[in-house]
Amino acid sequence: MKSSKVKPLTKDQLIISIDRLTRFKNTEVKYLRVFFDILTNNLIIPKFKKSDLESMDYSELKTWAEYIINYSLEQLGCKLDKDYSLNQKLFDYEKAVFKCDANVQKLLKNKINYKAFLSFISEASPKNLKWLKAMSMVEDIDVIRQQQSLRFPIRMVVIAEGATEETLLPEFAKRCGYDFDKEGVYVLSAGGKNQVVKLFYQLVETLKLPIFVLLDKDAKDNLEEIKPKLRTYDKIHLLACGEFEDLLPLDLVKRTLEYELSNISILEKEMFESDEPRVKILEEVFKTRGMHEFKKVEFAQMIKNNIKSEEDISAEIVEIIDEIRSVPIFNT
């Protein structure tokens, strides 16, 4: 590599690259994406075409990527050493979470100088980078995850249909005495019932961890699609009524809307006496009361900010949290 020419990654580019390498995502997919990007944008000589990268042996690809990353760290004044204990921990973790064949293990067996990178991690960094830093200081990372609510190492995945569940499930669970970030529970929003099936099929082929699937009441056909691929330690819950918004206690919904409408309009509580689905009623409230277009993700955040006590958690939500809590957990 003496005759090579490299354009060093900036500090921000390094942070983005290491962040992507340590996120919860299929090992092969994330490593190839990061390594391809680095070789495409930062390796000047030799210059590889996309077809060259796609046919390149994973060991060679890994060697070029680690060289560019470590060179970039040196150019930023970071002191490199030969402590690769973090690399081994990441290797062990990825193998414990995902099925990694011999080829993928070539990507993991790298000498990226993670220790030199740690100085770039701050309190504002995402949880996966804080986890990386914590691993450099302690052996029992599960204890630190509990103490600092790191979420990583992940021990279980929850797949839900939308952003409402992704936003509110962790908050409701915390109120029930089960902190997802402390227990290593990762919630994924699939973006619809059909996407839940697609995502589950993708994960179940490569993920070793338990999966909990949450579906709306109208997703019975999707439930039947998932059932044949459920492993003994996976679980699935079909809502007893409508969508997740229908599980929210009415007093919590009304209190949230009254707060949001306090300087705009008066909420006619009779609107909620209708048999219409909760989301349809909310869309009408937002439309007729001078608020912007109803968006589930924004409304979920409003609800989250107005949760005050255990009385704001419905019986079925408590049941869902208890089911998630009962899923067998594997140490990673």
C-alpha positions in Angstrom: 0.0 0.0 0.0 3.1 2.2 -0.1 2.2 3.4 -3.6 -1.4 4.2 -2.7 -2.8 7.7 -2.4 -5.6 8.4 0.1 -7.9 11.3 0.8 -8.2 11.1 4.6 -11.7 10.9 6.1 -12.6 14.0 8.2 -13.5 13.6 11.8 -17.3 13.8 11.0 -16.8 11.1 8.2 -15.0 8.8 10.7 -17.8 9.2 13.2 -20.4 8.4 10.6 -18.5 5.4 9.4 -17.9 3.9 12.9 -21.5 4.7 13.8 -22.7 2.7 10.8 -20.4 -0.2 11.6 -21.8 -0.5 15.1 -25.5 0.0 14.5 -28.0 -2.9 14.7 -28.0 -4.1 11.1 -27.1 -7.2 9.2 -23.3 -7.5 9.6 -22.5 -8.2 6.0 -24.8 -5.4 4.7 -23.5 -2.7 7.0 -19.8 -3.6 6.6 -19.9 -3.7 2.8 -21.8 -0.4 2.6 -19.2 1.4 4.8 -16.2 -0.2 3.2 -17.5 0.4 -0.3 -18.1 4.1 0.5 -14.7 4.5 2.0 -12.9 2.9 -1.0 -15.0 4.8 -3.5 -14.6 8.2 -2.0 -11.2 8.1 -0.2 -8.9 5.8 -2.1 -7.4 7.9 -4.9 -4.7 5.4 -6.1 -5.5 2.7 -7.0 -9.0 3.5 -8.2 -11.4 0.7 -8.0 -14.7 0.5 -10.0 -17.9 -0.6 -8.5 -17.6 -3.9 -10.3 -14.0 -4.3 -8.8 -15.3 -3.8 -5.3 -18.2 -6.2 -5.8 -15.9 -9.0 -6.9 -13.1 -8.2 -4.5 -12.2 -10.8 -1.8 -13.6 -9.7 1.6 -10.1 -9.9 3.1 -8.6 -7.5 0.6 -11.6 -5.2 1.0 -11.2 -5.2 4.7 -7.5 -4.5 4.5 -8.0 -1.4 2.3 -10.8 -0.1 4.5 -8.9 -0.5 7.8 -5.8 1.1 6.2 -7.8 4.2 5.1 -9.5 4.5 8.5 -6.3 4.2 10.5 -4.5 6.6 8.1 -7.3 9.1 8.6 -7.0 8.8 12.4 -3.3 9.4 12.3 -3.8 12.5 10.1 -6.2 13.8 12.8 -3.5 13.5 15.4 -4.8 10.3 17.0 -2.2 8.0 18.5 -2.5 4.4 17.1 -1.5 1.4 19.1 -1.8 -2.4 18.7 -4.6 -2.9 21.2 -7.3 -4.7 19.2 -9.4 -5.9 22.2 -12.4 -3.9 21.0 -12.2 -5.5 17.6 -12.4 -9.0 19.2 -15.4 -7.8 21.3 -17.2 -6.5 18.3 -16.3 -9.8 16.4 -17.8 -11.8 19.3 -20.9 -9.6 19.5 -21.7 -9.7 15.8 -21.3 -13.5 15.8 -23.6 -13.8 18.8 -26.3 -11.6 17.2 -26.2 -12.5 13.5 -25.3 -15.6 11.5 -21.8 -14.8 10.1 -20.3 -17.2 7.6 -16.6 -17.5 7.1 -16.7 -14.8 4.4 -18.4 -12.3 6.6 -16.0 -13.1 9.4 -13.2 -11.8 7.1 -14.8 -8.4 7.4 -15.0 -8.6 11.1 -11.4 -9.7 11.5 -10.1 -6.2 10.9 -7.5 -4.0 12.7 -9.5 -0.8 12.7 -8.0 1.2 15.5 -11.2 1.7 17.5 -9.2 2.7 20.6 -7.8 5.7 18.8 -11.3 6.7 17.7 -12.8 6.7 21.2 -11.8 10.3 21.9 -14.4 11.4 19.3 -17.3 9.9 21.3 -19.2 12.3 23.5 -22.3 12.4 25.6 -24.2 13.6 22.5 -23.2 10.5 20.6 -25.7 7.8 19.7 -26.1 4.9 22.1 -24.1 2.4 19.9 -21.0 4.6 20.0 -21.4 5.1 23.8 -21.6 1.3 24.0 -18.4 1.0 22.0 -16.6 3.4 24.4 -18.0 1.5 27.5 -16.7 -1.8 26.1 -13.2 -0.4 26.2 -13.5 0.2 30.0 -15.4 -2.8 31.4 -15.7 -6.5 30.9 -19.4 -7.0 32.0 -21.1 -4.7 29.4 -24.6 -5.9 30.6 -24.0 -4.1 33.9 -23.0 -0.9 32.1 -26.0 -1.1 29.8 -28.2 -1.3 32.9 -26.5 1.6 34.6 -26.4 3.9 31.5 -29.4 2.7 29.5 -27.2 2.0 26.5 -29.6 -0.4 24.7 -26.5 -2.2 23.4 -25.7 -5.0 23.5 -29.1 -5.8 22.0 -30.7 -9.0 23.4 -34.2 -8.9 21.7 -35.9 -7.2 18.8 -39.5 -6.0 18.8 -41.1 -5.5 15.3 -44.1 -3.2 15.2 -46.1 -1.7 12.3 -45.5 2.0 12.8 -43.9 4.9 14.5 -46.6 5.1 17.3 -45.5 1.8 18.8 -41.8 2.7 18.3 -42.2 5.9 20.2 -44.7 4.8 22.9 -43.8 1.1 23.7 -40.5 2.0 25.4 -42.1 4.8 27.4 -45.0 2.6 28.5 -42.6 -0.3 29.3 -40.5 2.1 31.5 -43.7 3.0 33.4 -44.3 -0.7 33.9 -40.8 -1.2 35.4 -39.2 -2.6 32.3 -36.7 -0.3 30.7 -36.0 -1.4 27.1 -32.7 0.5 26.9 -31.5 -1.1 30.1 -32.7 -4.6 29.1 -31.3 -4.5 25.5 -34.7 -4.4 23.8 -34.6 -2.8 20.3 -37.9 -1.6 18.7 -38.1 -1.6 14.9 -40.9 0.2 13.0 -41.6 -1.7 9.8 -43.9 0.9 8.2 -47.1 -1.3 7.7 -48.3 -4.8 8.3 -47.0 -6.1 5.0 -43.6 -4.7 5.8 -43.7 -6.4 9.2 -43.8 -9.7 7.4 -41.0 -8.7 5.0 -38.8 -7.5 7.9 -39.5 -10.6 10.0 -38.6 -12.9 7.1 -35.3 -11.0 6.6 -34.4 -11.0 10.2 -35.4 -14.6 11.0 -32.9 -15.9 8.4 -29.9 -14.1 9.9 -30.7 -13.0 13.4 -30.0 -15.3 16.4 -31.9 -13.2 18.9 -35.6 -13.5 19.9 -38.1 -11.5 17.9 -41.4 -10.2 19.3 -43.9 -9.2 16.6 -46.8 -6.8 17.3 -49.6 -6.6 14.7 -52.8 -4.6 14.4 -56.1 -6.4 14.7 -56.7 -6.4 10.9 -53.4 -8.2 10.2 -54.7 -11.8 10.7 -53.5 -12.8 7.3 -50.1 -11.4 8.0 -50.1 -13.3 11.3 -50.7 -16.6 9.4 -47.8 -15.7 7.0 -45.4 -15.2 10.0 -46.5 -18.3 12.0 -44.6 -20.9 9.9 -41.3 -19.1 10.4 -41.7 -18.4 14.2 -39.0 -20.1 16.2 -39.7 -21.5 19.6 -38.3 -18.4 21.4 -40.2 -15.9 19.2 -43.6 -14.4 20.1 -46.4 -12.6 18.3 -49.2 -10.5 19.6 -52.3 -9.5 17.6 -54.1 -6.5 19.0 -57.5 -7.2 20.4 -58.9 -3.9 18.9 -58.0 -1.8 15.9 -54.6 -0.1 15.9 -52.2 0.8 18.7 -53.8 4.3 18.9 -57.1 2.5 20.0 -55.3 1.1 23.0 -54.4 4.5 24.4 -56.7 5.5 27.4 -59.3 8.0 26.3 -58.5 10.4 29.1 -54.8 10.4 28.0 -55.8 11.2 24.4 -58.2 14.0 25.5 -55.7 15.5 27.9 -53.1 15.5 25.2 -55.4 17.2 22.7 -56.6 19.8 25.2 -53.0 20.8 25.8 -52.3 21.0 22.1 -55.5 23.0 21.5 -55.3 25.3 24.5 -54.5 28.4 22.4 -56.3 27.3 19.2 -59.7 25.8 19.7 -62.0 23.9 22.1 -62.2 20.2 21.9 -65.7 18.7 21.7 -65.3 15.6 23.7 -68.4 14.1 22.2 -66.4 13.5 19.0 -64.9 10.5 20.8 -68.2 8.9 21.4 -68.3 7.7 17.8 -67.6 4.1 16.9 -65.1 5.3 14.2 -61.5 4.1 14.5 -59.4 6.3 16.8 -57.1 7.4 14.0 -60.0 8.6 11.8 -61.4 10.6 14.7 -58.0 12.2 15.4 -57.6 13.1 11.7 -61.0 14.9 11.9 -59.9 16.7 15.1 -56.7 17.9 13.5 -58.5 19.0 10.3 -61.3 20.9 11.9 -59.5 22.5 14.9 -56.9 24.5 13.0 -54.1 22.1 13.6 -51.7 20.8 10.9 -52.3 17.5 9.2 -52.5 14.5 11.6 -49.3 12.6 11.6 -48.9 9.5 13.8 -45.3 10.1 14.7 -45.9 13.6 15.9 -49.0 12.6 17.8 -47.1 9.8 19.5 -44.6 12.3 20.7 -47.4 14.5 22.0 -48.9 11.5 23.9 -45.4 10.6 25.3 -45.0 14.1 26.7 -48.4 13.8 28.5 -48.1 10.4 30.1 -48.3 11.1 33.8 -49.0 7.8 35.7 -49.8 4.1 35.4 -53.4 5.1 34.9 -52.3 6.3 31.4 -51.5 2.7 30.4 -54.3 0.4 29.2 -54.7 -3.2 30.3 -53.7 -4.5 26.8 -50.6 -2.4 26.7 -49.6 -3.8 30.1 -50.3 -7.3 28.7 -48.0 -6.6 25.7 -45.2 -5.3 28.0 -45.5 -8.4 30.2 -45.3 -10.7 27.1 -42.2 -8.9 25.9 -40.7 -9.2 29.4 -41.4 -13.0 29.3 -39.5 -13.6 26.1 -36.4 -15.8 26.8 -33.3 -13.7 26.6 -29.9 -14.8 25.3 -26.7 -13.3 26.6 -24.6 -11.7 23.8 
